[in-house]
Amino acid sequence: MRRGLIGGNWKMNGSREFVAAFASRWTELHATPVDDVFICPPIGLFDALSRALPHVVLGAQNVYLEASGAYTGEHSADMVSDLGARFALVGHSERRQLFGEDDSTVAGKFLASQRAGVTPVLCVGETLDERRAGAAADVVARQIDAVVAAAGIGAFNDAVVAYEPVWAIGTGETATPAEAQEMHEMIRERLTKSDQNVGDAIRILYGGSVKADNAALLFAEPDIDGGLVGGASLDAAELNTIRQSLPEH
Ligand code: PEP
C-alpha cells in the first residue's frame, strides 16, 4: 500500500509576512504535525518557514548538479539538505522550458539530490503540441528512461515521480482523472518492467491545476498517489483540503 503524498510548490511567490500568515492558518488547521505534505518555498524563505512551522517537511524547487564551486546564483543539493530539505523537485517543466534543462541535466540533478540524501521528485510531462501529436506517452517515457539510464532503476527506490502535463500547469486546465490515470499507469508499467518492486512501491503524483474541488476524483485513481500542487498550495486551507482528499483521510 503506497502512502499518499502532497507537495506544495510555491514557485517564486511569498514573503516573510506571507509565511507568517500561512503558518498561523496551517497551525489552526493541524493540532499535530503532518508528514504527508512537503512544502517547497523559495530558498530565501526556508528559514522563515521552518521557524514558523518547526515540523514542516521542506522541499527545494530546484538544485544544481554540482556540489559547490563557481556557479553564481545556484544552490547545491548539499546546501538545501543543510537547510532542512527532504525533497527536491528536479525537471519541473518551468525549469525545462524557461531555463533550458534537458534530460541529461535533469538526470544530473536527480543524482546530485540522492548523493546529498534528498529525495528527488522527478517531474515529467508533455506539452500541448506533443499531446495533440499523439506523442504524450513517448515524451514521458523518454524523460523517465533518461533518468533510469543515468541513475539505474534501483535509484527509484528513493524517489518520487510527478506527472505534470505542461498544458495543465498554472492554466486552470486539469487532465481528466482518466487521462491522468492512463499516463500514471504507463509510467508505473515502465518502471515495473525494469523492477517489479520499484514499480509497485514508487509514488507517482499528479500535478497540473490540482484544486480542492478536483483532488478527490484524481486521487481516487489507482495509480495516482497524491499531488504536486502549485497555485493552490499558497492557500493553507485549500492545501489542507487537498491533503484531506487523499484516500486514507
Ligand atoms: C506545479 O507548479 O507543479 C503545478 C502543478 O502548478 P499548478 O498547480 O499551479 O498548476
Residues whose N, C-alpha, C, O or C-beta is under 5 A from the ligand:
A	BS01	PEP	N9 A168 I169 G170 T171 G207 G208 S209 V210 L228 V229 G230 G231
